[in-house]
Amino acid sequence: LGYVREAFWRMLSPTARAALAPGVERTLQAGWARPAPATLRRTFTATFRNVVTTPAGVELLDRLWRSPAEAGAPDVSEADAIAIACELAVRREPDADEVLGTQRSRIADPGRRARLDFVAPALSPRTDERARFFASLADRANRTREPWVIEAAGWLHHPLRADASLGFIEPSLDLLEELQRTGDIFLPKRWLDATL
């Protein structure tokens, strides 16, 4: 399923992706609906939420977020619900603020709430807000939680926002030496993976 995600986003043109998406989504939905261990069913659900692009698939993702039982999916943990809300924010930009606000109000764990608060500007439907957030990452103090930074960079450069994120690529590369000097040994590679 990891290969499915990689191939779907990195190896297919947008035209090929659109042609294959309905079949991929049906296969993944069938994977979570079949009798299987819950962990396997959750893995199919996680892959579905990552690659869903069709209107029907996004509608199903919304139902999965709002009421997993009605969508026929396995139990959705708090972490899964947050991930689904983030995916919906990218796919339904006009509803992004409402989705993220609703999800934030559902989060019991303060650490998860803080993480969502950190990445939310990267999920914003407003390009100027995403640009301000990206610029804030030049300040080392805003990069103390490196996993959060990488997650946010991934949302800034999500394939569905490829055109809008082109302006972030050169400044991301300019920041690479700074990240190498001030961050974890693995941060530069993770930064490049999220960016490119």
N, CA and C atoms as a LAMMPS dump frame, in Angstrom:
ITEM: TIMESTEP
0
ITEM: NUMBER OF ATOMS
588
ITEM: BOX BOUNDS ff ff ff
-5.0000000000000000e+02 5.0000000000000000e+02
-5.0000000000000000e+02 5.0000000000000000e+02
-5.0000000000000000e+02 5.0000000000000000e+02
ITEM: ATOMS id mol type element x y z
1 1 1 N 0.825 -1.205 0
2 1 2 C 0 0 0
3 1 3 C 0.862 1.259 0
4 2 1 N 2.026 1.164 0.611
5 2 2 C 2.97 2.285 0.533
6 2 3 C 3.411 2.529 -0.9
7 3 1 N 3.637 1.442 -1.644
8 3 2 C 4 1.58 -3.054
9 3 3 C 2.863 2.214 -3.853
10 4 1 N 1.631 1.88 -3.502
11 4 2 C 0.472 2.478 -4.182
12 4 3 C 0.511 3.997 -3.996
13 5 1 N 0.728 4.437 -2.76
14 5 2 C 0.777 5.888 -2.494
15 5 3 C 1.897 6.555 -3.288
16 6 1 N 3.079 5.961 -3.232
17 6 2 C 4.233 6.548 -3.939
18 6 3 C 3.987 6.605 -5.441
19 7 1 N 3.531 5.493 -6.004
20 7 2 C 3.292 5.455 -7.453
21 7 3 C 2.198 6.448 -7.847
22 8 1 N 1.137 6.513 -7.05
23 8 2 C 0.004 7.369 -7.373
24 8 3 C 0.407 8.833 -7.457
25 9 1 N 1.181 9.301 -6.462
26 9 2 C 1.513 10.719 -6.421
27 9 3 C 2.786 11.077 -7.162
28 10 1 N 3.755 10.179 -7.224
29 10 2 C 5.063 10.545 -7.768
30 10 3 C 5.341 10.016 -9.167
31 11 1 N 4.624 9.001 -9.6
32 11 2 C 4.981 8.383 -10.871
33 11 3 C 3.906 8.505 -11.944
34 12 1 N 2.763 9.033 -11.603
35 12 2 C 1.686 9.186 -12.572
36 12 3 C 1.503 10.654 -12.929
37 13 1 N 1.225 10.893 -14.176
38 13 2 C 0.861 12.251 -14.58
39 13 3 C -0.533 12.543 -14.023
40 14 1 N -0.906 13.802 -13.927
41 14 2 C -2.263 14.114 -13.458
42 14 3 C -3.351 13.435 -14.296
43 15 1 N -3.135 13.313 -15.602
44 15 2 C -4.121 12.664 -16.464
45 15 3 C -4.228 11.185 -16.139
46 16 1 N -3.085 10.509 -16.01
47 16 2 C -3.092 9.083 -15.672
48 16 3 C -3.674 8.866 -14.277
49 17 1 N -3.343 9.754 -13.362
50 17 2 C -3.868 9.658 -11.994
51 17 3 C -5.395 9.742 -12.008
52 18 1 N -5.927 10.698 -12.756
53 18 2 C -7.386 10.867 -12.827
54 18 3 C -8.051 9.64 -13.439
55 19 1 N -7.402 9.027 -14.429
56 19 2 C -7.975 7.843 -15.068
57 19 3 C -7.985 6.637 -14.128
58 20 1 N -6.952 6.497 -13.319
59 20 2 C -6.839 5.337 -12.436
60 20 3 C -7.529 5.519 -11.084
61 21 1 N -7.781 6.742 -10.701
62 21 2 C -8.286 7.021 -9.357
63 21 3 C -9.557 6.26 -8.985
64 22 1 N -10.58 6.215 -9.849
65 22 2 C -11.799 5.506 -9.414
66 22 3 C -11.54 4.036 -9.068
67 23 1 N -10.747 3.349 -9.873
68 23 2 C -10.45 1.941 -9.599
69 23 3 C -9.614 1.759 -8.35
70 24 1 N -8.632 2.635 -8.155
71 24 2 C -7.793 2.563 -6.954
72 24 3 C -8.651 2.783 -5.717
73 25 1 N -9.515 3.776 -5.76
74 25 2 C -10.369 4.065 -4.612
75 25 3 C -11.317 2.904 -4.308
76 26 1 N -11.919 2.302 -5.344
77 26 2 C -12.813 1.151 -5.124
78 26 3 C -12.05 -0.012 -4.489
79 27 1 N -10.841 -0.274 -4.986
80 27 2 C -10.033 -1.37 -4.448
81 27 3 C -9.696 -1.137 -2.981
82 28 1 N -9.316 0.084 -2.637
83 28 2 C -8.971 0.387 -1.255
84 28 3 C -10.197 0.312 -0.351
85 29 1 N -11.331 0.791 -0.842
86 29 2 C -12.56 0.703 -0.049
87 29 3 C -12.932 -0.76 0.176
88 30 1 N -12.793 -1.59 -0.844
89 30 2 C -13.066 -3.026 -0.68
90 30 3 C -12.1 -3.641 0.333
91 31 1 N -10.863 -3.154 0.365
92 31 2 C -9.874 -3.663 1.315
93 31 3 C -10.249 -3.396 2.754
94 32 1 N -10.839 -2.239 3.043
95 32 2 C -11.202 -1.978 4.433
96 32 3 C -12.542 -2.611 4.792
97 33 1 N -13.344 -2.978 3.769
98 33 2 C -14.665 -3.548 4.03
99 33 3 C -14.633 -5.063 4.22
100 34 1 N -13.584 -5.706 3.777
101 34 2 C -13.541 -7.17 3.851
102 34 3 C -13.191 -7.642 5.263
103 35 1 N -13.566 -8.881 5.562
104 35 2 C -13.173 -9.43 6.862
105 35 3 C -11.656 -9.608 6.909
106 36 1 N -11.02 -8.922 7.79
107 36 2 C -9.565 -8.967 7.931
108 36 3 C -9.219 -8.389 9.289
109 37 1 N -7.991 -8.59 9.744
110 37 2 C -7.596 -7.961 11.013
111 37 3 C -7.785 -6.436 10.941
112 38 1 N -8.158 -5.862 12.066
113 38 2 C -8.444 -4.421 12.124
114 38 3 C -7.247 -3.588 11.672
115 39 1 N -6.032 -4.031 12.001
116 39 2 C -4.855 -3.249 11.602
117 39 3 C -4.715 -3.188 10.09
118 40 1 N -5.017 -4.291 9.412
119 40 2 C -4.952 -4.296 7.943
120 40 3 C -6.044 -3.408 7.36
121 41 1 N -7.234 -3.489 7.925
122 41 2 C -8.332 -2.654 7.444
123 41 3 C -7.997 -1.169 7.638
124 42 1 N -7.36 -0.826 8.77
125 42 2 C -6.975 0.571 9.006
126 42 3 C -5.907 1.027 8.013
127 43 1 N -5.043 0.107 7.606
128 43 2 C -4.01 0.451 6.626
129 43 3 C -4.646 0.766 5.274
130 44 1 N -5.65 -0.009 4.888
131 44 2 C -6.376 0.301 3.649
132 44 3 C -7.059 1.664 3.763
133 45 1 N -7.643 1.948 4.922
134 45 2 C -8.304 3.239 5.134
135 45 3 C -7.294 4.388 5.044
136 46 1 N -6.132 4.197 5.644
137 46 2 C -5.099 5.247 5.616
138 46 3 C -4.622 5.504 4.19
139 47 1 N -4.469 4.448 3.413
140 47 2 C -4.038 4.633 2.022
141 47 3 C -5.135 5.334 1.223
142 48 1 N -6.381 4.941 1.447
143 48 2 C -7.5 5.593 0.775
144 48 3 C -7.497 7.09 1.051
145 49 1 N -7.378 7.461 2.327
146 49 2 C -7.441 8.894 2.664
147 49 3 C -6.287 9.66 2.023
148 50 1 N -5.163 8.992 1.811
149 50 2 C -4.002 9.649 1.217
150 50 3 C -4.162 9.873 -0.277
151 51 1 N -4.812 8.943 -0.991
152 51 2 C -4.839 9.029 -2.455
153 51 3 C -6.183 9.457 -3.027
154 52 1 N -7.197 9.596 -2.214
155 52 2 C -8.523 9.913 -2.74
156 52 3 C -8.517 11.246 -3.497
157 53 1 N -9.129 11.23 -4.686
158 53 2 C -9.212 12.459 -5.482
159 53 3 C -10.562 12.65 -6.169
160 54 1 N -11.332 11.586 -6.381
161 54 2 C -12.595 11.736 -7.106
162 54 3 C -13.631 12.401 -6.208
163 55 1 N -14.614 13.087 -6.802
164 55 2 C -15.664 13.691 -5.958
165 55 3 C -16.37 12.66 -5.074
166 56 1 N -16.682 11.491 -5.635
167 56 2 C -17.339 10.455 -4.828
168 56 3 C -16.421 9.969 -3.716
169 57 1 N -15.144 9.843 -4.004
170 57 2 C -14.19 9.411 -2.992
171 57 3 C -14.026 10.436 -1.886
172 58 1 N -13.991 11.711 -2.252
173 58 2 C -13.861 12.767 -1.245
174 58 3 C -15.116 12.812 -0.38
175 59 1 N -16.279 12.586 -1.002
176 59 2 C -17.522 12.528 -0.227
177 59 3 C -17.484 11.36 0.76
178 60 1 N -16.981 10.218 0.324
179 60 2 C -16.832 9.074 1.221
180 60 3 C -15.831 9.39 2.34
181 61 1 N -14.747 10.076 2.013
182 61 2 C -13.776 10.478 3.033
183 61 3 C -14.435 11.386 4.066
184 62 1 N -15.283 12.279 3.617
185 62 2 C -16.009 13.158 4.533
186 62 3 C -16.914 12.339 5.446
187 63 1 N -17.62 11.35 4.883
188 63 2 C -18.476 10.483 5.707
189 63 3 C -17.636 9.672 6.692
190 64 1 N -16.482 9.229 6.246
191 64 2 C -15.574 8.484 7.112
192 64 3 C -15.139 9.341 8.299
193 65 1 N -14.897 10.609 8.048
194 65 2 C -14.496 11.532 9.118
195 65 3 C -15.658 11.821 10.064
196 66 1 N -16.836 12.033 9.493
197 66 2 C -17.991 12.392 10.314
198 66 3 C -18.582 11.198 11.053
199 67 1 N -18.624 10.025 10.385
200 67 2 C -19.251 8.844 10.99
201 67 3 C -18.645 7.582 10.386
202 68 1 N -17.532 7.111 10.942
203 68 2 C -16.839 5.945 10.379
204 68 3 C -17.74 4.714 10.217
205 69 1 N -18.634 4.471 11.162
206 69 2 C -19.489 3.285 11.089
207 69 3 C -20.389 3.335 9.856
208 70 1 N -20.933 4.51 9.55
209 70 2 C -21.791 4.644 8.376
210 70 3 C -21.012 4.462 7.081
211 71 1 N -19.721 4.757 7.094
212 71 2 C -18.889 4.592 5.904
213 71 3 C -18.379 3.159 5.78
214 72 1 N -18.696 2.304 6.754
215 72 2 C -18.279 0.914 6.694
216 72 3 C -16.805 0.703 6.977
217 73 1 N -16.185 1.653 7.651
218 73 2 C -14.743 1.585 7.92
219 73 3 C -14.505 1.072 9.335
220 74 1 N -13.282 0.617 9.577
221 74 2 C -12.949 0.226 10.945
222 74 3 C -12.919 1.457 11.849
223 75 1 N -12.819 1.218 13.138
224 75 2 C -12.755 2.334 14.078
225 75 3 C -11.69 3.341 13.653
226 76 1 N -12.012 4.602 13.815
227 76 2 C -11.093 5.682 13.47
228 76 3 C -10.585 6.281 14.778
229 77 1 N -9.289 6.207 14.994
230 77 2 C -8.685 6.779 16.199
231 77 3 C -8.652 8.295 16.095
232 78 1 N -8.298 8.935 17.203
233 78 2 C -8.167 10.389 17.188
234 78 3 C -7.111 10.824 16.175
235 79 1 N -5.979 10.114 16.151
236 79 2 C -4.916 10.45 15.193
237 79 3 C -5.394 10.268 13.751
238 80 1 N -6.164 9.203 13.499
239 80 2 C -6.706 8.978 12.154
240 80 3 C -7.676 10.097 11.766
241 81 1 N -8.522 10.491 12.697
242 81 2 C -9.498 11.554 12.417
243 81 3 C -8.795 12.864 12.078
244 82 1 N -7.701 13.148 12.783
245 82 2 C -6.93 14.36 12.482
246 82 3 C -6.354 14.274 11.074
247 83 1 N -5.802 13.117 10.732
248 83 2 C -5.229 12.932 9.396
249 83 3 C -6.3 13.084 8.317
250 84 1 N -7.468 12.534 8.56
251 84 2 C -8.565 12.662 7.59
252 84 3 C -8.965 14.132 7.443
253 85 1 N -9.069 14.842 8.557
254 85 2 C -9.439 16.27 8.498
255 85 3 C -8.418 17.058 7.686
256 86 1 N -7.14 16.742 7.865
257 86 2 C -6.102 17.434 7.092
258 86 3 C -6.247 17.139 5.6
259 87 1 N -6.488 15.881 5.274
260 87 2 C -6.683 15.515 3.858
261 87 3 C -7.911 16.221 3.286
262 88 1 N -8.983 16.305 4.061
263 88 2 C -10.178 17.019 3.594
264 88 3 C -9.898 18.507 3.403
265 89 1 N -9.091 19.08 4.268
266 89 2 C -8.772 20.507 4.143
267 89 3 C -8.093 20.808 2.817
268 90 1 N -7.256 19.902 2.342
269 90 2 C -6.584 20.1 1.058
270 90 3 C -7.547 19.878 -0.103
271 91 1 N -8.456 18.934 0.04
272 91 2 C -9.351 18.572 -1.063
273 91 3 C -10.606 19.442 -1.132
274 92 1 N -10.981 20.018 -0.026
275 92 2 C -12.171 20.875 0.028
276 92 3 C -11.773 22.229 0.593
277 93 1 N -10.975 22.944 -0.162
278 93 2 C -10.422 24.197 0.34
279 93 3 C -11.472 25.17 0.864
280 94 1 N -12.625 25.331 0.207
281 94 2 C -13.595 26.283 0.768
282 94 3 C -14.067 25.906 2.177
283 95 1 N -14.015 24.606 2.505
284 95 2 C -14.471 24.132 3.814
285 95 3 C -13.326 23.899 4.789
286 96 1 N -12.098 24.217 4.405
287 96 2 C -10.929 23.858 5.209
288 96 3 C -11 24.412 6.626
289 97 1 N -11.318 25.673 6.781
290 97 2 C -11.349 26.27 8.115
291 97 3 C -12.391 25.588 8.998
292 98 1 N -13.557 25.296 8.43
293 98 2 C -14.625 24.641 9.2
294 98 3 C -14.207 23.234 9.599
295 99 1 N -13.622 22.486 8.666
296 99 2 C -13.192 21.111 8.958
297 99 3 C -12.132 21.114 10.05
298 100 1 N -11.119 21.961 9.912
299 100 2 C -10.037 21.989 10.899
300 100 3 C -10.53 22.489 12.257
301 101 1 N -11.431 23.464 12.253
302 101 2 C -11.994 23.946 13.52
303 101 3 C -12.81 22.876 14.22
304 102 1 N -13.615 22.155 13.456
305 102 2 C -14.395 21.062 14.034
306 102 3 C -13.478 19.983 14.585
307 103 1 N -12.464 19.629 13.802
308 103 2 C -11.546 18.593 14.269
309 103 3 C -10.812 19.053 15.528
310 104 1 N -10.388 20.29 15.547
311 104 2 C -9.67 20.792 16.723
312 104 3 C -10.533 20.661 17.974
313 105 1 N -11.828 20.958 17.854
314 105 2 C -12.716 20.881 19.014
315 105 3 C -12.93 19.444 19.495
316 106 1 N -12.656 18.471 18.642
317 106 2 C -12.825 17.055 19.001
318 106 3 C -11.581 16.447 19.654
319 107 1 N -10.456 17.117 19.587
320 107 2 C -9.193 16.533 20.032
321 107 3 C -9.083 16.607 21.554
322 108 1 N -8.894 15.453 22.152
323 108 2 C -8.735 15.389 23.61
324 108 3 C -7.28 15.569 24.026
325 109 1 N -6.355 15.075 23.22
326 109 2 C -4.935 15.105 23.581
327 109 3 C -4.342 16.491 23.287
328 110 1 N -3.799 17.168 24.3
329 110 2 C -3.265 18.524 24.065
330 110 3 C -2.084 18.551 23.094
331 111 1 N -1.27 17.503 23.069
332 111 2 C -0.149 17.459 22.136
333 111 3 C -0.619 17.379 20.692
334 112 1 N -1.652 16.575 20.459
335 112 2 C -2.207 16.48 19.102
336 112 3 C -2.866 17.794 18.689
337 113 1 N -3.516 18.447 19.646
338 113 2 C -4.143 19.74 19.347
339 113 3 C -3.076 20.77 18.982
340 114 1 N -1.973 20.78 19.72
341 114 2 C -0.881 21.716 19.421
342 114 3 C -0.281 21.435 18.055
343 115 1 N -0.16 20.174 17.717
344 115 2 C 0.383 19.808 16.407
345 115 3 C -0.545 20.293 15.292
346 116 1 N -1.847 20.081 15.449
347 116 2 C -2.791 20.564 14.437
348 116 3 C -2.741 22.086 14.342
349 117 1 N -2.642 22.757 15.482
350 117 2 C -2.535 24.225 15.46
351 117 3 C -1.296 24.665 14.683
352 118 1 N -0.203 23.919 14.818
353 118 2 C 1.025 24.277 14.121
354 118 3 C 0.879 24.098 12.615
355 119 1 N 0.317 22.96 12.166
356 119 2 C 0.252 22.695 10.722
357 119 3 C -0.929 23.367 10.035
358 120 1 N -1.917 23.83 10.794
359 120 2 C -3.12 24.416 10.19
360 120 3 C -2.833 25.527 9.183
361 121 1 N -1.895 26.441 9.434
362 121 2 C -1.632 27.467 8.418
363 121 3 C -1.128 26.885 7.087
364 122 1 N -0.448 25.751 7.135
365 122 2 C 0.008 25.096 5.901
366 122 3 C -1.158 24.472 5.148
367 123 1 N -2.274 24.249 5.827
368 123 2 C -3.474 23.672 5.222
369 123 3 C -4.477 24.741 4.811
370 124 1 N -4.156 25.982 5.069
371 124 2 C -5.082 27.075 4.81
372 124 3 C -5.466 27.137 3.325
373 125 1 N -6.71 27.484 3.051
374 125 2 C -7.107 27.683 1.66
375 125 3 C -6.557 28.995 1.083
376 126 1 N -6.015 29.845 1.961
377 126 2 C -5.515 31.15 1.528
378 126 3 C -4.005 31.084 1.249
379 127 1 N -3.638 31.372 0.023
380 127 2 C -2.243 31.321 -0.393
381 127 3 C -1.37 32.241 0.438
382 128 1 N -1.873 33.44 0.761
383 128 2 C -1.064 34.382 1.544
384 128 3 C -0.784 33.853 2.95
385 129 1 N -1.728 33.155 3.538
386 129 2 C -1.508 32.576 4.871
387 129 3 C -0.465 31.456 4.803
388 130 1 N -0.542 30.647 3.762
389 130 2 C 0.468 29.586 3.591
390 130 3 C 1.843 30.213 3.379
391 131 1 N 1.915 31.309 2.63
392 131 2 C 3.2 31.978 2.38
393 131 3 C 3.776 32.563 3.673
394 132 1 N 2.937 33.166 4.498
395 132 2 C 3.413 33.701 5.786
396 132 3 C 3.931 32.577 6.676
397 133 1 N 3.21 31.465 6.684
398 133 2 C 3.655 30.331 7.487
399 133 3 C 5.01 29.826 6.996
400 134 1 N 5.137 29.667 5.684
401 134 2 C 6.406 29.203 5.134
402 134 3 C 7.539 30.155 5.521
403 135 1 N 7.306 31.451 5.392
404 135 2 C 8.337 32.438 5.747
405 135 3 C 8.711 32.326 7.22
406 136 1 N 7.762 31.979 8.072
407 136 2 C 8.053 31.862 9.502
408 136 3 C 9.026 30.723 9.8
409 137 1 N 9.128 29.753 8.901
410 137 2 C 10.035 28.62 9.124
411 137 3 C 11.504 29.01 8.973
412 138 1 N 11.777 30.173 8.427
413 138 2 C 13.164 30.647 8.341
414 138 3 C 13.721 30.946 9.735
415 139 1 N 12.846 31.206 10.697
416 139 2 C 13.253 31.461 12.076
417 139 3 C 13.427 30.12 12.786
418 140 1 N 14.621 29.868 13.274
419 140 2 C 14.937 28.597 13.924
420 140 3 C 13.972 28.285 15.07
421 141 1 N 13.527 29.299 15.775
422 141 2 C 12.609 29.091 16.899
423 141 3 C 11.297 28.447 16.45
424 142 1 N 10.931 28.645 15.202
425 142 2 C 9.694 28.055 14.667
426 142 3 C 9.901 26.644 14.13
427 143 1 N 11.119 26.123 14.282
428 143 2 C 11.41 24.775 13.775
429 143 3 C 11.797 23.814 14.897
430 144 1 N 11.42 24.123 16.127
431 144 2 C 11.858 23.283 17.243
432 144 3 C 11.231 21.891 17.193
433 145 1 N 10.035 21.782 16.707
434 145 2 C 9.364 20.476 16.574
435 145 3 C 9.52 20.014 15.129
436 146 1 N 10.645 19.407 14.844
437 146 2 C 10.981 19.072 13.454
438 146 3 C 9.958 18.164 12.772
439 147 1 N 9.403 17.141 13.441
440 147 2 C 8.378 16.343 12.756
441 147 3 C 7.17 17.172 12.327
442 148 1 N 6.818 18.164 13.126
443 148 2 C 5.707 19.04 12.772
444 148 3 C 6.071 19.885 11.555
445 149 1 N 7.309 20.343 11.513
446 149 2 C 7.78 21.158 10.389
447 149 3 C 7.714 20.348 9.098
448 150 1 N 8.159 19.097 9.155
449 150 2 C 8.14 18.241 7.963
450 150 3 C 6.706 17.963 7.533
451 151 1 N 5.829 17.706 8.493
452 151 2 C 4.422 17.491 8.144
453 151 3 C 3.851 18.731 7.461
454 152 1 N 4.119 19.893 8.018
455 152 2 C 3.609 21.139 7.428
456 152 3 C 4.175 21.354 6.031
457 153 1 N 5.464 21.077 5.854
458 153 2 C 6.069 21.213 4.516
459 153 3 C 5.384 20.274 3.529
460 154 1 N 5.046 19.087 3.981
461 154 2 C 4.327 18.158 3.114
462 154 3 C 2.978 18.696 2.677
463 155 1 N 2.274 19.356 3.6
464 155 2 C 0.985 19.956 3.222
465 155 3 C 1.179 21.15 2.292
466 156 1 N 2.214 21.954 2.532
467 156 2 C 2.483 23.087 1.638
468 156 3 C 2.74 22.624 0.208
469 157 1 N 3.42 21.476 0.088
470 157 2 C 3.824 20.965 -1.223
471 157 3 C 2.982 19.774 -1.672
472 158 1 N 1.797 19.633 -1.132
473 158 2 C 0.943 18.497 -1.508
474 158 3 C 0.749 18.483 -3.025
475 159 1 N 0.749 17.299 -3.641
476 159 2 C 0.585 17.235 -5.102
477 159 3 C -0.66 17.947 -5.63
478 160 1 N -1.724 17.986 -4.851
479 160 2 C -2.923 18.694 -5.305
480 160 3 C -2.738 20.21 -5.296
481 161 1 N -1.655 20.663 -4.683
482 161 2 C -1.338 22.095 -4.654
483 161 3 C -0.026 22.385 -5.388
484 162 1 N 0.338 21.531 -6.296
485 162 2 C 1.647 21.647 -6.955
486 162 3 C 1.855 23.021 -7.587
487 163 1 N 0.871 23.51 -8.305
488 163 2 C 1.037 24.815 -8.958
489 163 3 C 1.233 25.928 -7.939
490 164 1 N 0.46 25.89 -6.86
491 164 2 C 0.555 26.943 -5.842
492 164 3 C 1.846 26.854 -5.04
493 165 1 N 2.459 25.68 -4.989
494 165 2 C 3.657 25.527 -4.165
495 165 3 C 4.956 25.758 -4.928
496 166 1 N 4.88 25.997 -6.208
497 166 2 C 6.101 26.214 -6.989
498 166 3 C 6.948 27.349 -6.415
499 167 1 N 6.318 28.386 -5.925
500 167 2 C 7.039 29.522 -5.367
501 167 3 C 7.788 29.207 -4.085
502 168 1 N 7.466 28.081 -3.446
503 168 2 C 8.152 27.689 -2.214
504 168 3 C 9.401 26.849 -2.478
505 169 1 N 9.57 26.35 -3.696
506 169 2 C 10.663 25.401 -3.937
507 169 3 C 12.035 26.059 -3.801
508 170 1 N 12.272 27.151 -4.505
509 170 2 C 13.587 27.784 -4.419
510 170 3 C 13.903 28.262 -2.997
511 171 1 N 12.966 28.928 -2.3
512 171 2 C 13.27 29.304 -0.917
513 171 3 C 13.488 28.08 -0.004
514 172 1 N 12.818 26.986 -0.299
515 172 2 C 13.046 25.753 0.469
516 172 3 C 14.47 25.258 0.281
517 173 1 N 14.948 25.32 -0.943
518 173 2 C 16.324 24.901 -1.219
519 173 3 C 17.322 25.873 -0.589
520 174 1 N 16.991 27.16 -0.595
521 174 2 C 17.859 28.157 0.043
522 174 3 C 17.98 27.914 1.545
523 175 1 N 16.946 27.373 2.148
524 175 2 C 16.921 27.131 3.589
525 175 3 C 17.644 25.836 3.977
526 176 1 N 17.983 25.028 3.013
527 176 2 C 18.541 23.703 3.278
528 176 3 C 19.825 23.74 4.108
529 177 1 N 20.762 24.621 3.788
530 177 2 C 22.016 24.682 4.561
531 177 3 C 21.753 25.071 6.009
532 178 1 N 20.84 25.995 6.225
533 178 2 C 20.459 26.392 7.576
534 178 3 C 19.877 25.196 8.34
535 179 1 N 19.033 24.428 7.685
536 179 2 C 18.454 23.244 8.321
537 179 3 C 19.54 22.229 8.67
538 180 1 N 20.509 22.101 7.777
539 180 2 C 21.602 21.163 8.017
540 180 3 C 22.431 21.591 9.235
541 181 1 N 22.673 22.884 9.377
542 181 2 C 23.472 23.397 10.498
543 181 3 C 22.735 23.331 11.834
544 182 1 N 21.421 23.547 11.807
545 182 2 C 20.693 23.755 13.061
546 182 3 C 19.773 22.601 13.445
547 183 1 N 19.553 21.646 12.552
548 183 2 C 18.575 20.601 12.837
549 183 3 C 19.182 19.224 12.998
550 184 1 N 18.307 18.281 13.174
551 184 2 C 18.669 16.88 13.277
552 184 3 C 19.377 16.43 11.995
553 185 1 N 20.188 15.411 12.096
554 185 2 C 20.956 14.924 10.943
555 185 3 C 20.053 14.501 9.779
556 186 1 N 18.853 14.04 10.092
557 186 2 C 17.936 13.566 9.048
558 186 3 C 17.024 14.658 8.502
559 187 1 N 17.027 15.82 9.125
560 187 2 C 16.11 16.884 8.716
561 187 3 C 16.28 17.316 7.255
562 188 1 N 17.497 17.531 6.745
563 188 2 C 17.6 17.98 5.349
564 188 3 C 16.955 17.022 4.344
565 189 1 N 17.164 15.721 4.514
566 189 2 C 16.555 14.764 3.583
567 189 3 C 15.04 14.772 3.717
568 190 1 N 14.541 14.794 4.933
569 190 2 C 13.098 14.829 5.131
570 190 3 C 12.504 16.105 4.537
571 191 1 N 13.227 17.209 4.694
572 191 2 C 12.776 18.486 4.138
573 191 3 C 12.69 18.394 2.617
574 192 1 N 13.726 17.822 2.001
575 192 2 C 13.707 17.665 0.549
576 192 3 C 12.603 16.724 0.096
577 193 1 N 12.407 15.628 0.81
578 193 2 C 11.322 14.693 0.458
579 193 3 C 9.964 15.397 0.497
580 194 1 N 9.74 16.191 1.538
581 194 2 C 8.463 16.889 1.669
582 194 3 C 8.31 17.975 0.603
583 195 1 N 9.414 18.57 0.218
584 195 2 C 9.384 19.675 -0.75
585 195 3 C 9.252 19.182 -2.183
586 196 1 N 10.038 18.187 -2.529
587 196 2 C 10.098 17.762 -3.919
588 196 3 C 9.265 16.52 -4.2
